[in-house]
Amino acid sequence: MCSGLSLQSSRYVIPEDVRAAGFQIDADELTSMVESRDTERLTEHGQLGGIADKLTTSLTDGISTCEDLLVQRQEIYGVNKFAESEPRSFWEFVWDALQDTTLIILAACAFVSLTVGIATEGWPNGSHDGIGIFASIILVVSVTATSDYQQSLQFRDLDKEKRKILVQVTRDGFRQRTLIDDLLPGDVVHLAVGDQVPADGVFISGFSLLLDESSLTGESEPVDVNEDKPFLSSGTKVLDGSGQMLVTAVGMRTQWGKLMAALTEGGNDETPLQVKLSGVANIIGKIGLFFAVLTFVVLSQELIGQKYHDGLLLSWSGDDVLEILNHFAVAVTIVVVAVPEGLPLAVTLSLAYAMEKMMNDKALVRQLAACETMGSATVICSDKTGTLTSNRMTVVKACICGNTVEVNGPLVPSSLSSKLPEVAVETLLESILTNTGGEVVIDQDGKQDIIGTPTETALLEFALSLGGNYKRKRQETKIVKVEPFNSVKKRMTVILELPEGGYRAHCKGAAEIVLAACDKFIDGSGSIVPLDEKTANMLNDTIETFSSEALRTLCLAYRGLEDGSTQEEIPLQGYTFIGIVGIKDPVRPGVRESVASCRSAGIAVKMVTGDNINTAKAIACECGILTDGGLAIEGAEFREKTPEELLELIPKMQVLARSSPLDKLALVKHLRTTSNEVVAVTGDGTNDAPALREADIGLAMGVAGTEVAKESADVVILDDNFSTIVTVAKWGRSVYVNIQKFVQFQLTVNIVALLVNFSSACFTGDAPLTAVQLLWVNMIMDTLGALALATEPPNDNLMEKAPVGRTGKFITNVMWRNILGQSLYQFTIIWYLQSQGRYVFGLEGSKADTVLNTIIFNAFVFCQVFNEVSSREMEEINVLKGMLENSIFVGVLTGTVVFQFILVQFLGDFANTTPLTQLQWLVCILFGFLGMPIAAMIKLISVEPHEEHDGYGKL
C-alpha cells in the first residue's frame, strides 16, 4: 500500500481546487484511468479502497447525503447528464417555413404587384393586392412555425422522460433509489440482470457479472467483470449476475456521455405513414401544378391574344402587368392549395397530441411509429405476472415436511415454525435468506424494508414472519457462487461456505422443475429420507392443487457439497426437498373488462408466461383470456410442433405456459410472417428483448421491466397494467382514424378549389377566388384543419370495430364516398352562385362582381367550416357528440369564423372582398350548413364493408 502511494505521489499531483474541496483525486484522472482500463494506475492509487478514500466515500455506506457535500461533489466532478444540443429557436422554424418554394414565388409576385401597383395607382390604392399577399404569407408562416416549434418542445420533453431511470444506490448506509441524473462519483451502485450501467466505475463485489458492451465498443462478445477486470463503462448492460460498483465518472466525462451528445435531437424521423403521405402530397401537388398552368394559360390567353391581334405584344402598361401578375398569383396559389403539405403535419400533430395524452395515461411512447402501428394490432401477446396480475405477492400456502398449511397472516407463520422440526425451519430460513436476489435493509426511520422483486419480497416477508434474521444469517454464511434466476433455467442457485465447514447449494425455482431434481426430502420428524414415488406424486399433486387455485408455486431444495472444487460447480441433481410455497398474485382490477374490450375490437389476447400451466390456466380463465375451445399448452410441447401443426394450433392457442423467451420469439415470428398478424408483445426481462424487437409493437413494463427491455421496446407501460395496453391500442386507432378524417376533409377542399377556379377560368375568363383568399382557405385546410381533426380524442366506438390490419388501402371506399359526395355538393353551390348569384341577390352596378365573388368566397369558407364538423365522423350520423369537450376543435372553428368575419367586413382592400349584408351572410352560412345534412344522407349510401388497412398498402 505504501509503495503504491509513493508511486502515486511521484506521478500524480492533486489539483488545488480538488484538495480544497476535501478530495484527493480529480475527475480527469478518474476518467482517464477507467477509459484506458489502466489497472496499474488503479494500483498506484491504492486499489479500490484507495480510490474510495480519495473520493471521500465508503464502500459499504456510500457517500453522505448532506446537501452541501453533494453540491461540492457536483462542482468538482460534474453531474450525470449529457450535453444537449441547444433547442432550435422559434425564428429558426420561421426561417424553415419561409423556405417553401411556392411561398417564395408568391412573395416575389407580391413584391412586383406592390411595386407596379404603387407606380400606376399610387399609395395606398395600388398597394392593396401586394400587401394582402404579404400579410397572408406572414400568417401562414407564423402558424406553421408556431406549430413546429411547439412540437419540437414536446419532443424534447419526451426525450427527458426517457432519461428518468431509477438506480439502486447506498448512501449514508441506507439502500435507496435515486434518479440516474443524480448519481455522483463516490456513489455505490447495485447492479442486477437487465440493468444499464449508469456511469463509469470500478467493480466492488458481485457474482458472475457479465456485461454487454456492444453499444459502446461494437463487440458482441460479453465481457466478464471481476476483481481482475474491474472497470465498468456507462451505457453497457448487465447480461447476467449481480454486483456493486463504485462510480468514478459521470455525464460528459464518460464515453457513453460523449456518444449520446453526438446524437441528434429526437422526434425528427418520419414515421412510415408520414413518408407515405408525403408521397401522396407530391402526386396531388403535380396534379395541382398541371391545373395551375392550365388556369394561368386560360386566364391570360385573352389578354395576350388581344395584344397579338392589335400588334401590341411588346407594349405593356402597368395595368396589363398587374393583370398578368394577378393571374400568375392565382395559378401559384392553386399550387399552394393543391399541395396538401398538411398531410405529414396532421400525422405529426396527431402523434404528438396522442403521445402527450398517453403519457397521462401511463404510457411512454419511445418510437413515433408505434402510435400508428398499435392502431393496427390484431394480436396482443401478454405476460401474466405484473401485467394481468397486480404484482403484489404474498405467500398464502406452504407444503413443508409433507404437510400443507394456509398462511393468512403473521400469527400463522410464527405458530407454524413451532409445529415443524427445528432442522426443517432452519434449513427453510437459510434457503430463503441466502438464495435471494432481494435484500432486507434498515431504512432511515429505523424500520425493516425489503428491496427486491415482488416474488423475492413475498418470500423474505414469509421468512421474517417465521422468525428469520436476514442480517445474522448473511453474516454467518459466505456466498461462494450465485447462479441468478433467468427465464430459461427457471431457477436460482447459490453455493454457501458454512460456518462449521463444508459447502451447501440452495436451489429455488419452478416447482415441478426443482422437485424433479430432488431425490430426498425432510420428513415430519426432521429426518432426511429418500423421495419415493408415492411422496413425489403427493408433492406433484400439491403443486397442481396450488396452481389450480391461481397460486404461483416455487420449490426450495438444498444439497450438501464436498470440499474441494465442487463449490465452483452448480449441481443439477441430487437435491433434498425443503418445501413448496404458493404465492398469491391477484388479478388487476379491470383486466377482465379490458380483455373483453380487446375481443370486441377484434384483437386476440394470448397469455405467454413462464408459470406452471395450471396457474396460467386459472389466471387466464379469471381474466377472460381462456375461453371454451381455447387451448393452453406448455413451451416444451410448443417447441416440438412442426410449422404445419403450428399453423393449425396457434389460432386456437390462448395460453403458452412454462415458456422461454425463445418460445415467445418463435410465437411472435410465426404470428407476423405466417399468420400475417400485427403483433404487440409485452416483456420485462433482458431475455425478452429479441421478441420486443421482432414484434410490430414492443411494450416494455416500466416498473418491473429491465432497462434492456425498455430500450428494446417501442412503448413503455409505466404502470405495468394490461388496461393501459388497451388504452394504447385505442389511442393508436384514434391517431389513424384522425388522420383519415383530415385526409377526407383536405381532399374535398382540394378538389373543389381546383375545379372552381379552373372551370371558372375556362368559362368566364376569371377566377372567383383570389390569391389572398386561397391562402386563407389553405390555412383553414392545412394547419387549422390538422389542428382540429388530428387532435380528436378516442371514443369507445373505436374498440367496437375490427382492427385495421396489415394490408389494404389507406383511403377507403367510405372516404371516397364522403369526398366525392361533399365535393359535388360544394361545386354545385359555387357554380349556382356564380351563374345565378346576380339575379338571386339583385346585384347591379360597378361593385356587383366584387360582391358576388365575396359571397362565393364566404360560402366556400363556410362549406369548409361545416364540412370540418361533418368530418368528425366518417360513418356515424351524429357528428356533434362530444364536440364541445374538444376545446381545440371548438377553438379552431370559432377562430376561423371570427377571422372570416373580419376578413370580409373590415379587410376588403387586402382580401379583395366587400362587406356583406345580413341576408347575404345568412345565405352563405345556410349554404355551408346544408352541407351537414347532405353529408349525413351521403353516409346512408352503402359501400363495401370496412376494409383492412394500415397505411402501408396501396392508396
N, C-alpha and C positions, 0 to 999 in steps of 0.2 A: 504493500500500500504506500509506504513512504517513498519507495523508489519511483512508483507511478506518479506521485505528487511532485517529486523533484523534476521528473521529465516534463510534467505539465508546466511547471513554473518556468522551465527554461525555454519552452516553445510557445506558450500562450500567455498573453498579457490581458488582464481583466480591464475592460474599459471603465473609466471613472464613473460614468453615469450608472453603470450596472452595479459597481461596487457600492456606490452611494445609496442605491435602492435596496441593498441587502442581499444581492445575488452575486454569484462568483463565476458566472458563465454567460456569454451574450448570445443573442438569437442567431447571429451569423455562424458562430462556431457550432452550435447545435444543428443548424440546417445542413451545414457542410458535412458534418460527421455522419448524419443519417443518409443523406443523398449519396455519399460515396461509400456507404456501408463500411466505414473505417473502424474496425474493431481495435486496431492499435491505438487510435485516438481515444476510443472509449476506455481502454486500459489506462492511458495516460491521465484521464480524468477521474480515475478511481473506480472504474466499472460502474455498474448500475447504482450502487449506493453512493458513489462519489457524485454522480450526476444529480441524484435526488438531493443530496446535501447542498450542492451548488444552486439548485433551483428552489431551495428552502421549502422542501416538501417531505412528506413521509410516505414510504412505500406501502404502509398499512393504513394510515389515516388520511392520506391525501393532503391537499392544500387547505389553508384556512379560508373560511368564507367571510372574514372581516372585510367590509366594503372597501376601506382604504387600501388594504393589502391587495385586493383584487384589481383595483384601479391602477395601483403601482405596477402590478404584474402585466397588465394590459399595455401600459405605457412603454415598458421595456421590451416585451415580446410580441406585442400585437394581438389582434383578435382573430377568431376563426371565421373570417368572412372573406369572400372573394371580391376582387376589384370588379365592379360592374361598369359596363360602358355607360357613358352619360346618356340619360334618356333624351330622345330626339325632341327638340323644342316644337312648339306649335307652328312657328314660322317655317321650319323645315317641311312640315306637312303642307303648309300653304304653297311652298315652292314646288313640291311634288305635284300638287293639284294643278298648278299653273303649267306643268309640262304637257298637259293634254293637247294634242295636235289640233283638234277641232276648235278648242278654246283659243289657241294662239291665232288660228286663221280668223276666227270671229273677232278677236281683239284687233287684228290688222284691218278688218273690214270696218270696225267701229272707229278706228283712228282715221281712215280715209274718209269715212262718212262725216266724221266730225269736222275734218279739215275742209272738205269740199262744201259741206253744208253751211259752215260759217262764212266761207268765201262767197257763196252765192246768195244766201238768205240772211246773213248777218247773225249776230248774237242777240237773243238766245234761240230764235226760231230755228236756225239751221243746226243747232246742237242736239236737238231732242233725240233723234234716232241713235246717234253715236253714243250719247250719254246713257240712253236706255240700255243699249247692248252692253256697255261697260258695267253699268250697275248690275245687270243680270249675271254677268261673268263673275263679278265680285261676290255676289250672293251664292252662286254655285260653288265657287272656290272656298268660301268661308264655311259653308255647311259641310262640304266634303272633308276639308282639313280638320274641322272640329270633330267630326265622326271618327276619322282615322286616329286623331290624337287621343281621344277617349279610349279607343280600343287598345292603343299602344300602352296606355297607363294600366289598363285592366290586365293585359298580358304580363306586364311586369309584376303586378300584384300576385298573379297566379304563380309566376316563377318563384316568388318569395315563399309562397305556401309550400312549394315542393321542398324548400330548404328547412322546413320545420320538422327536423328529425330529433327524436329524444335519445339521449345516450346515458347509459348507466355509469355513474362515477362514484368514487368515495371521496367525501370532503368532510373535514373535521371529524373523521372516524365514522361517519354515517353514510350508508349506501343511499343514493338518491338518483333521480332522473334529472337531466338538465338538457337544454337545447344545444344542439351541435354548435351553434354560433357562439355559445357562451363558454366553450372549452378554452382552457389556458394551459401553457406549458407548466408542468408540475402536477397536472391532474392525473389521477389513477383511474383508468377506464377499464370496464369489464366487457369482454367480447364473448359472443356466442355465435353458433352457426347461423349464417344468413345476415350477420351484421356487416355494415360497411365500416372499415377502419376510418374513424372520424378525423384523424390528424396524424402527423408523423410521430413516431415514438420508438421506445425500446421495450422489449419483452421483459416482464417481471416474473410471471409464473403462468403455468397452464398445462393442458394436456392435449396432445395430438393436434396442435394448432396448425391448420393448413389454409393458406391464402391463395386467392385467385388474383394475380397481378396483371392479367391480360389488358385491362382497361388502361393501365399505365405504361406497361412495357411492350405489349403486343404478344408476349409469350403465353401460350396456352397451358403450359405445364404448371401445375400447382406447386407452391413453394412452402416448405416446412419452416416454421418459426419456433426457435427454442433458445436455450442459453448460448449455444454456439453460433446461431444465426439470429441475432436478437432484434434486427431492425424491421420496423413496420412502416409502410407508406400510406399516406392518406389516399382514400378513393379505392383501395383494394378491398376485396370481400372475403369474409370468413367462410370457407367451404366446409370445414369440419373442425371439431374440437372446441375448446374454450380457453380463455386465458385473461390475463390482466396486462395492461401496458402503461408505461409512463410517457405522457405526452411531452414531446420536446420542441415541436414546431407546429404552428397553426397558420391558417389562412394563406396569404400570398407567399409565405416562406416555404410552403410545401410544393412539391412537384405537381400535385393534383390541383392546387390553387392556381398555379401558373397556367395549367392546361385549361381549366374552366374559364379563366379570364379571357382566353383566346377565342372562346366560343361566342357566337353572335347571340343577340337578344332573341328570346323565344317569341313564338307567335307569328313568324314571317312566312313559314312554309305554307304553300297552298294545299288544301285538302283535295282528295280525288274529285269531289263534286265541284269544287271551285275551278279546278283545271278543266273539267268537262264543260261547265257553264261558260268559262272564258272562251272556249272554242265555239260554243253556241253563239255567244255575243259577236264573235268575229264574223261568223256566217251571216247573221242578221245585219251586221254593220255593212257588209259588202252589198247585200240586197238594198239597204238604205242608200248606199253610195250610188248605186245604179239609178234608183228613183230620183235621187237628188240631182244627178247630172241631167236626167231627162227633164226634171222640173225646171232647172235653170235654162235648158235649151228652149223649152216650150215658152217660158215666161219672156225670154229675151229675143226670140225669133221675130216677133212682130216689129220691135223697135229696130233691130239690126236689118230686117228685111225692108222696112220703110226707108231707112238711111241708104241702103243699097239701091233701092228704086229711085231715090231722089239724087243719087250721086254724091251723097254727103257722108260716106262711110268713114272718111278720115276727119270729119268735122264733128266734134263732140262738145256739147255745152255742159255746164255744171249740173243741170237737171238730168241730162242724159246719163252722166257718170253716176249720179245718185241713184237713178232708177236701176242701172245695171248692178250697182253695189247692193241695193236692196234685194234684187233677185239672187245675187250671189250669197248674201247673208241668209236668205230663206233656204237656199239649197244647202249651205253648210249646216244650218240649224236642223234641217231634216236629218242630216247625218248624225248630229248630236242626239236627236230624239231617237233615231233608229238604232244607234249603237246602245244596247242595253248594258252599259257598264255597271248598272245597279245589280246585275245578277251575282257576280262574285261578292259585291258589297253586302247583298242580302244574306249570303251564306255566312260571311264573317260576322255580321250583326247578330244573326240568329244564333250562331255558335257562341259568340261572346256573351250574349244575354243568357243563353242556356247554361253556359259554364258558371256564370256568376250565381244563378239560381240553384244549380246543382250543388255548388259549394255550401249554400244554405241548407240544402237537403242532405248534407254529409257525404257528398261525392266529389272528389278532386279529379278533374279531367287532366291527364298528362299529355294526351295526344288529341289534337283538334278533330282528326278524322273519326275518332271513337264516337263522338256525338252523332255523326251521320250514320255510322255503321250499326250502332246499338239500336237504331230505329228499324233495322232490317233483321235483327236477331230472330232466329227461328228455334234455337235450342239454347238452354242455359244449363251448363254442367256445374253444379254447385257442390262445394264442400258441405259437410254436416256440422262439424264442431265449430261453434262460434259464429256461423253464418245462419244456419237454420236453428241452431240452439243458442242459448244465452251466454255460454262460456263462463257461467258462474257455477263451478263444480263443487260437489260435496260428496264425501264417502257416506253412503246410506246403508250399505250391506257389506258384510265381510264373511269369508269362509276360512277359518283358521283351525288347524288340528282336526279337520273334518267336520267342524260344527259351523253352521250358518247362523249369523245373528244380524238383527237390524240395528243400525246405528242412527239414532234420531237426535242426538244432542250430546253435550259434553259429559253428562252423567252416565250415559250408557257406555261409552268407551272406557271410562275410568273403572266402572264396575266390571267391564269385560276383561280388563287386564288382571283382575283378581281371580277370575274363573279359569284363566288359561295357565298352562305350565309356564314357570318363570323363564325357562330357556326359550320357549316359543315367543314370548313377549319381547325378550331381549334381542333375539335374532330378527324379529319383525322390525323393531325400532332401529336396529343397526342397519338393516336393509333400506328402510325409508330415509333415514337421516344421512346416510353416506352416499347412497346411489340416487342422487338427485341433481337436477340442474337448477333447483331453486336454492334459496338461502333464507335463513331466519336472522334478521338483524334487529338491532335496537334503534328505534327512531329518536328524533330529537326531543320527544316528550318522555323518553324512557320506556316506551311500550314496545312489545314484540311486534315486528312487522315481517310478513313473508313476501319475498320477491321471487318471482318465477312465473311459469305458465300456469293457467288455471288447474291443469292436471297435477302439477307439482305442488301447487298451493293446497289443493284438496288433500293430497297425501300427507304433506307436512302438518296440516291442521289436525289430521287424524292421529298422527304420531305424537304431537304435543298433547292432545287430549288423553292419550294413553299414558302420559307421564314422561314422555321422551324429553331429553335435554340436548338440543341441537349443538350448542357450543361445546359442551363437555364431550359429547360423542366425537365431534370432529377433532378435538384436541387429543383424545385417546388413541385415535387411529390415524394412520398415514395412508393417504390415497396414492397408490403407485401408478395406476393406469386407468384411464377413462375411455370408454367407447360410447360417445354420445348417442342419444336416440336419433334415428333417422327413419324416414317413411319407407325405406326399402327393407331394412333388417327388422324394423318394428320392435326394437328392444334397446335397452341401455344397460351397460355393464360397467362395473368398477372393480378393480382389484385393490384390496386393502392389505397393508402390513399390520398385523395385530400386535397389541402391546405385549402379550405373552409369547410372541414369536410366531412365525409361520405366516401364511397368506390366505386370504379368502376372497372369492369372487362373488359379487352380488349382482343378480340379473333381474330386471323387471321389463315388462312389455306386454304385447298382445297375449291375452290369457292362454289361448289354445296353443300358440307357438312356444311360449315359455314352458307350459305344462308338458309339451311333447319332449322337451329337453331334460325332464326330471325322471329319475329312476328311484328316488327315495322321498319320504315325507316325514314330518314331525307329527306323531300321533297324539292322542289325548293325554297321555302320561308324560309327554315331553321326550319320548324316545324316538330315535331315528330308525325307521323301518323301511323295508323295500316297498316301492309303489306297485302294488299288484294291480291286476286288470280290473278287479271289482272297484277298488278305490279310485283308479284312473277314470273309470266310467262314471262313478259318482261325482267326481270333480268336473268332468266334462258336462254332465247334466246340470251341475250348479252354474257353470259358465253359460249354458244355454238358457237356464231359468233367468239369471241376471239379465242377459241380453234381451230376452223377450219382454222384459219389463223396462226396456229402453235405457238400461244402465251400461255405461262404458265399463268393460272388465279389464283389469290388469292382474297379472300373476306375478308374485315375488318368489324368488328362489335364491339359493346360495350353494357354493361348492368350496370345500377346503382344498387348498393347493399345497404342494410340496415346496420346500425351499429350493432355491436354485433359479434357473432361467424361466421356470414355468410362469412366474408372475408377469412376465412380459407378453404372454400369450393369453388371449381371451378364449376360455373354453366354450365349446358349443353344446356339449352334452354332459351328463353325469351330475346334474344339479339335484339339490334337496328342496322339495316344495315347502314353502313357508305359508303362503296364503293367497287368496283371491279377494280383491276388493271390487265392489260395484259402485261406480261413481255416477251420480245423477247430474245431468246437464239438461235442464228444462228447455223445451221448445220456446223460441222467442214469441212474444205476443204478436199477432198479426201475420205470422208466416203462412198459416193455412189460407187466409184470405188472399195473400199475395200470390201464392201458388195457383189458387183458383182464378185470380185475375190473369195470370200468365196463360192458363189453359184457355180461357175465353178469348184471349188475344192471339191464340194460335201458336203460342210459344211452349214448346215441350220442355219440362224441367226434369233433369236427371241428377240423382244424388251420386256423387263419386266420393267415397270415403275409405279411410284405412281401417275403420272399425269392423268389429265382428258382424257377420251378415245378419244375425238375429237382432242385434242392437240397431243396425241400419234399417232393417225392415220395420221395426217397431216405430222408430222415429219417422221414417218415410210415410207410414200409414197415418201417424199423428199429424204430419204436415200436409197430407193430401197428395203426396207425390206418387206413392204406390197405390195403384188403382186395380180394380178387377181386370184380370187379363194382362196386367203388367208383370214384368219379370224382374227378379233380383238375383244376381249371380255374383260369384267371387272372382277376384282378379286371376286366380290360378286357372279357373275354368275359361275365363275370357281369353287368356293368353293362348290356350290350346285350340281355339276356334280358327277355322280356315276363313279366308276372305269371303267365300261364298256363304258360309254359315253366319258370318258377322252381318252380311247384307240382310239376312232374314231376321237375325237376333236383335240388332241394335234399335230398330224402330219400336220394338216391344220392351226393350230393357229400360227400366226406370231407376234401378239401383245397382251400382257396382261397388261391392264391399271388399274389404281386405285388399284394396287396390294399391299399387305402387305408382309413383309419378310417371313411370314409363307406360303403365296401363292408361293413365289419364291422357298422356300424349298420343298414344295409339288411337284412343277413342276420338279425340279431337280431330286428328288427321283423317280418320275414316268418315266422320260426320261431314267434314269440309269437302273432301275430294270425292269420295264415293257417293255420299248421300246429297252432296251439293247444298248442305245446310249453312246458314250463317250462325256461327257458334260463339257464344260468350262463355268464358270459363273463369271460375274463381280459383284463387290459390293464395296460400300464406307462407309456404316454406320455400327454401332455396331450391329444392328439387322440383318445385312447381314451375320454375322459370321457363323451361322449354315449352311446356303446354301453354303458358300465358303468352309466349311469343308466337306460337303456332296458331292460336285462336284468332278469330276475326276481332274479338274484343277481349282483352285480358283484364280481369278485375282482381286486384290485389286487396287484401284485408289491411286496413290502416292500423288496427290495434294489435292483432295477433301476427300480422304479416312481417316477414323479414325485409330488410332494405333491398336485398337482391330481388325478392318477389315484386316489391313496389316499383323498382326500376325497370322490370321486365313488363310491367302492366301498362295498359292504356288509361285505366281509371282506377283510382284508389278509393275503396269504400271505407270512409273514415270511421263509421260505427260498426263495421263488420256485420251489418244486418241485411238479410235477404230482401226485406221490404225496400231497402234503399236501391238494390239492384233493379227491382221492378220500376222504381221511380226513374232510374237512369234510362231504362228502356222506354218509358213514357216520354221523357224529355227528348230522347233520340228520335222517336216518331214525330214529336212536336216540331223539332228542327226541320225534319224532312218535309212534313206537310206545310209548314210555314213558308218554306222556300217554293214549294209548288204553288201555293196561294199567290205569292208575289209574282212568280213567272206568269201565271194566268192573268193577273192584273196588268203586268207590264206589256205582255204581248198584245193585249187588247188595245192599249193606248198606242202602241207602235203601229198596229195595222190601221187603226182609224186615222191617226195623224198623217201617215203616209198617203192613204187613199184620198183623204180630204184635200190636202194641198196639191197632190199630183193631178187628181181629176179636175179640181177647180182650175188649175193652171192650164189644163188641156181644153176645157170647155168655156172658160170665161176669160182666160188670159191673165188671171190674178190669183194670188194666194191669200185666202181669208185669214190665215194665222201667220203673224209676222215673226221675225227672228226673236224679239224680246218675249213675245207670248209663248213661242215654242220652247224657249229656255225655261220659262216658268213652268210650263207643262212638264218639261224634262225633270225639273226639280221635284214636282209632285210625284212623278212616275218613278224616279230613281231613288233619290236619297230619302225623301219623306215617305214614299210608298214602302221602301225597305224597312224603314224605322217602324212604321205602323204594323205591317203584316208579319215581319220577321220576328217580332217580339211578342206574339200571341202566346200566352201560357197554355200548357197542355190541358185538355179536358178528358173526362172519363171515357168519352166515346172512342178515343184513340185506342183504348185497350179492349175494345169490343170488335175489332176488325182483325183480319189475318195480317201477318207481318208482310212487309213489302218484298222480302225475298232477295235473291242474289242476281236474277236476270230479268230483263224486260225493259220497258220504256220508262223514261222519266216523265215525259209529258203524256199523260194518259188520255184515253178517249173521252173520259169525263171532262178533263181540262179543255180539250179541243171543242167539245160541245159548248161549254160555257164561253170560251174565247170567241168562237165564230158567231154564236147567238148574240152575245153582247155587242160585238163589233158591227154586226148587221144593223142592230137597233140604233147604235150611235151614229153610224154612217148615214142611215135613213133620216134621222133627226137633223143632222147637219145639212144634208142636201135639201131637205124640206125647207129649212130656214133660209138657205142660200137662194133657192128658186122662188119661194113664196113669202119670204120674210117681209119684203117691202109692202106687199098687199096686206098681210096679216096685221102688221103694226102701223100701217098707214104712213110709211116713211117717204118724205119728199125733201127736195132741196139739196144744197151742196153737201150737207153732212149725212145724207141718207146712207151712203156706203160705209162711212165710219161707224155709224150707229149699228148698222146691220152686222158688220164684222165684229163689233164689240159684243153683240148679242150671241153671235155664233161662238166667239171665244169663251164667253161666260157660260153658255150652255154646255160647251165641250168640257170645261173645267168641272162643272157640277155633275156631269155624267161620270167623270173620273172619281169625284168625291163619293158619290153613292155607289159606284161600282167597287170602290175600295171596301165599303161596308159589305156589299154582296160577296166579295171575295173572301170574307172571313170563313165562310163555309163553302166547300166545293160541291157537296151533295145535299146538305141539310137546308130546309126551307127557312128555319128560324135562324137568321144571321145576327140578331140583336142580343141573343143570350150571352150574358157575361161581358158585353161590350163596355159597359160603364166601369167594370172592375179593372179594365186595362187602361190605366191612366195615360200611357204613351200613345195608344191608339186615339183616344179621345183628344189628347193634346195636339196630335198631328192634324186631325180633322178640323178642330177648332182653329188652329193656326192657319191652315190652308184657306178656310172660309174667310177669316178676318183679313188676311193679306190680299185675297182675291177682291174683296170689297174695296180695300184701299187702292189697289191697282186700278180698278175700273173707275172708281169715283174721284180719285184725287191725283193719280199719276198718269193721266191720259197722255200728256205730252211725251212721256218717255215710253209708255207701253202701247202707243197708237190706239188708245181707247177713248171713249167719251162717257160721261156719266149717264146712267140709265134711269128710267122712271121706275116707280114701284111695280107697275104692271109688268114691265119688261123683266125686272128682277124675278118677279113671281113666276113668269113663264119659263125663264131659264132654270130656276130651281125645280119647277114642276117637271120639265123635260128630264132633268137629272134624276129626280125621284122616281119617275116612271120606269127607269132602268131597273129598280129593285123588284117590282112585281114581274117585269119581263124576265129578269134573272131567275126568279122563283119558278115561273112557268117553264123556262128552258130546262130547269133541273128535273122537271117531270118527264122530260123526253128520255126514254130508256136507251141506254148504250150498253156495250159489252160489260160484263161483270168486272169488278176491280181486278186490275192486272198486277201481277207481282213485278216489282222493280226495286232497284236500289240506287239508281243514278249512275250506274256504271255500264248499263247496256245501251241500246240504241235509243235515240230520241223518238 
